[in-house]
């Protein structure tokens, strides 16, 4: 039997996690900052929320409902690990290409 590798986070997920490691953010702001479409971003945020890596805080600002996303303690650990894995995978790709 061959060893099964864990799923490496996608580039988009790594970008979202790196952003949330820096600060909590609203979805719309992340779309602008990261250049991701709403389907991609909110799909990732939903998955991260469902897995317990992100928490949401809802507030009313100027009559509009705004949701702020923040990494949980477990999410910070996951984000840091995901960034290391991503850098490792990119390094392997670079070595294979040269």
Protein Blocks (a to p, Z undefined) as FASTA:
>chain_A
ZZdddddddfklmmmmmmmmmpgcdfklmmmmnopafklmmmmmmmmmmnopaccdddde
ehiacddddddfklmmmmmmmmmmmmmmmmmmmmmmZZ
